[in-house]
Amino acid sequence: MAYDKFTVLKSTCVPLPLENVDTDQIIPARFLKATKREGFGDNLFRDWRYNNDDSPKEDFVLNNPTYSGKVLVAGRNFGSGSSREHAAWAIYDYGFRCVISSFFADIFKGNALNIGILPVTVSPAFLDKIFKAIEADANAEVEVDLHNQKVTIVATGESEGFEINGYKKNNMLNGFDDIDYLQNMKSEIGTFEEARPF
């Protein structure tokens, strides 16, 4: 299994109300030397998290113990810029399993879905409601229901639907990457081949 199955995620959130966050801000280019997915979380938002002497910047949200959880709530146009997969790897390796925004760059969205991060696109109005809920209570939770394609602010019960490609949804519900999907169809592929000999 490529990653954990995603069915329903109920979690507190980490708010990042910044727009146009690009992949170089998510994981700076100097950290792209590794080819395995592990270890990138240490450098997620590196230049925003740390000073030049590697001391933490106290005013950055990931250094604020008030906020935690598996859901990153971000401003519009998250993941723009280069197509580097490492941006999604860093978010996953840090511990996030869902990013909520009102708009994602297409390539980042695809990279996230490929490794088990659910990018949830909501309306700007609903995104604002989530930010306000977190501002009112750092322990505010959201529930992300992939099967029903719905995200809910637990405290208020307000919810909104979201769209996802059917193939990607099936893979996430089963914890499959593209290879796992094909491996899971091995018997069907074999039957198909036997019925159509060369």
Wavefront OBJ file of the C-alpha trace (Angstrom):
o trace
v 0.000 0.000 0.000
v 1.448 3.335 -1.042
v -0.033 5.316 1.834
v -2.749 5.188 4.466
v -6.336 4.927 3.291
v -8.223 8.220 3.415
v -11.880 7.883 4.365
v -12.919 10.407 7.034
v -10.417 12.748 8.658
v -11.429 14.710 11.751
v -8.691 17.028 12.929
v -7.644 20.390 14.256
v -6.058 22.696 11.692
v -2.960 24.743 11.034
v -3.935 28.085 9.443
v -1.778 29.652 6.722
v -3.902 32.538 5.405
v -1.446 33.538 2.684
v -2.240 33.666 -1.015
v -0.020 32.577 -3.911
v 2.160 30.232 -1.855
v 4.485 28.678 -4.427
v 6.415 25.432 -4.370
v 9.743 27.165 -3.696
v 8.267 28.603 -0.511
v 6.872 25.180 0.403
v 10.267 23.490 -0.087
v 13.212 25.629 -1.261
v 15.166 24.346 -4.265
v 18.343 23.751 -2.258
v 16.640 20.832 -0.476
v 15.689 18.881 -3.601
v 18.767 16.644 -3.776
v 17.162 13.555 -2.232
v 15.063 11.212 -4.341
v 13.258 9.411 -1.510
v 10.170 10.968 0.024
v 11.407 10.875 3.617
v 12.949 13.807 5.475
v 11.442 16.680 3.512
v 9.085 17.639 6.342
v 12.023 19.039 8.298
v 12.397 21.715 5.636
v 8.735 22.440 4.932
v 8.423 26.247 4.631
v 12.102 26.333 5.676
v 12.772 30.015 4.978
v 9.574 31.049 6.758
v 10.183 28.732 9.730
v 13.840 29.464 10.470
v 16.278 32.355 10.658
v 19.675 32.211 8.939
v 21.183 30.768 12.127
v 18.575 27.957 12.095
v 16.729 29.336 15.094
v 12.922 29.098 14.772
v 10.967 32.211 13.825
v 8.488 32.542 16.654
v 5.867 34.320 14.561
v 5.518 31.530 11.978
v 2.522 29.270 12.484
v 4.405 25.948 12.363
v 6.485 27.163 15.302
v 3.404 28.097 17.294
v 2.403 25.235 19.647
v -1.131 26.650 19.749
v -1.819 25.092 16.349
v -1.517 21.469 15.321
v -3.349 18.856 13.307
v -3.360 16.966 10.039
v -5.158 19.674 8.061
v -3.381 22.697 6.575
v -5.772 25.537 5.726
v -4.209 27.812 3.129
v -5.060 30.913 1.154
v -5.978 31.031 -2.530
v -3.621 29.699 -5.230
v -1.685 27.244 -3.115
v 1.146 25.298 -4.760
v 1.799 27.584 -7.720
v 5.210 27.832 -9.383
v 7.348 24.878 -10.397
v 6.072 21.338 -10.773
v 8.351 19.818 -8.122
v 6.840 16.760 -6.451
v 8.956 17.502 -3.397
v 6.479 20.182 -2.291
v 3.794 17.540 -1.807
v 6.351 15.165 -0.263
v 7.311 17.811 2.318
v 3.690 18.428 3.307
v 3.015 14.690 3.651
v 6.264 14.022 5.521
v 5.484 16.809 7.990
v 2.246 15.038 8.869
v -0.478 16.823 6.917
v -3.020 14.596 5.158
v -5.294 17.310 3.801
v -4.851 20.856 2.492
v -7.908 23.088 2.201
v -7.839 26.143 -0.054
v -10.108 28.019 -2.429
v -7.777 27.288 -5.369
v -4.838 24.973 -6.083
v -2.292 24.976 -8.878
v -3.167 21.985 -11.069
v 0.241 20.294 -10.989
v 0.528 20.579 -7.216
v -2.992 19.189 -6.874
v -2.063 16.170 -8.984
v 1.187 15.598 -7.087
v -0.668 15.746 -3.770
v -3.307 13.232 -4.847
v -0.594 10.881 -6.104
v 0.954 10.494 -2.641
v -2.062 10.539 -0.361
v -2.673 14.204 0.423
v -6.254 15.289 -0.209
v -6.449 18.816 -1.699
v -9.927 20.118 -0.894
v -11.140 23.099 -2.897
v -13.861 25.123 -1.177
v -15.488 28.443 -1.972
v -13.725 31.612 -0.764
v -16.661 32.251 1.586
v -16.414 28.805 3.196
v -12.628 29.081 3.449
v -13.118 32.336 5.332
v -15.509 30.583 7.714
v -12.868 27.950 8.447
v -10.238 30.598 9.131
v -12.625 32.431 11.454
v -13.460 29.208 13.309
v -9.742 28.566 13.888
v -9.184 32.177 14.950
v -11.996 31.860 17.502
v -10.712 28.507 18.812
v -7.310 27.027 17.973
v -8.774 23.606 18.782
v -11.562 23.954 16.225
v -11.900 20.802 14.152
v -12.940 20.107 10.615
v -14.213 16.786 9.346
v -13.236 15.845 5.824
v -15.399 13.038 4.449
v -13.917 11.781 1.201
v -16.626 9.204 0.484
v -19.359 11.859 0.609
v -17.029 14.603 -0.680
v -17.906 16.980 2.129
v -15.959 19.133 4.592
v -17.631 20.228 7.825
v -16.720 22.755 10.517
v -17.464 20.576 13.543
v -18.324 23.381 15.984
v -20.988 24.941 13.763
v -22.057 21.994 11.621
v -21.632 24.104 8.485
v -20.452 22.043 5.537
v -19.640 22.316 1.868
v -19.119 19.736 -0.869
v -15.979 19.409 -2.953
v -15.079 17.826 -6.278
v -12.513 15.108 -6.933
v -11.641 12.946 -9.917
v -13.306 9.544 -9.531
v -10.119 7.577 -10.214
v -8.129 9.572 -7.675
v -10.933 9.277 -5.137
v -10.967 5.498 -5.476
v -7.195 5.360 -5.090
v -7.253 7.504 -1.953
v -10.075 5.498 -0.376
v -7.969 2.371 -0.910
v -4.545 3.870 -0.211
v -3.369 3.123 -3.766
v -0.879 4.892 -5.947
v -0.987 4.229 -9.706
v 1.142 1.084 -9.411
v -0.978 -0.294 -6.564
v -4.076 0.300 -8.675
v -2.672 -1.802 -11.505
v -1.431 -4.491 -9.104
v -4.935 -4.695 -7.657
v -6.275 -5.397 -11.147
v -3.784 -8.181 -11.858
v -6.394 -10.939 -12.139
v -8.640 -8.850 -14.409
v -5.667 -7.986 -16.609
v -4.721 -11.654 -16.786
v -8.268 -12.637 -17.752
v -8.298 -9.931 -20.436
v -4.997 -11.151 -21.861
v -6.149 -14.793 -21.922
v -9.320 -13.854 -23.812
v -7.315 -11.970 -26.446
v -4.259 -14.069 -27.354
v -1.742 -12.576 -29.735
l 1 2 3 4 5 6 7 8 9 10 11 12 13 14 15 16 17 18 19 20 21 22 23 24 25 26 27 28 29 30 31 32 33 34 35 36 37 38 39 40 41 42 43 44 45 46 47 48 49 50 51 52 53 54 55 56 57 58 59 60 61 62 63 64 65 66 67 68 69 70 71 72 73 74 75 76 77 78 79 80 81 82 83 84 85 86 87 88 89 90 91 92 93 94 95 96 97 98 99 100 101 102 103 104 105 106 107 108 109 110 111 112 113 114 115 116 117 118 119 120 121 122 123 124 125 126 127 128 129 130 131 132 133 134 135 136 137 138 139 140 141 142 143 144 145 146 147 148 149 150 151 152 153 154 155 156 157 158 159 160 161 162 163 164 165 166 167 168 169 170 171 172 173 174 175 176 177 178 179 180 181 182 183 184 185 186 187 188 189 190 191 192 193 194 195 196 197 198
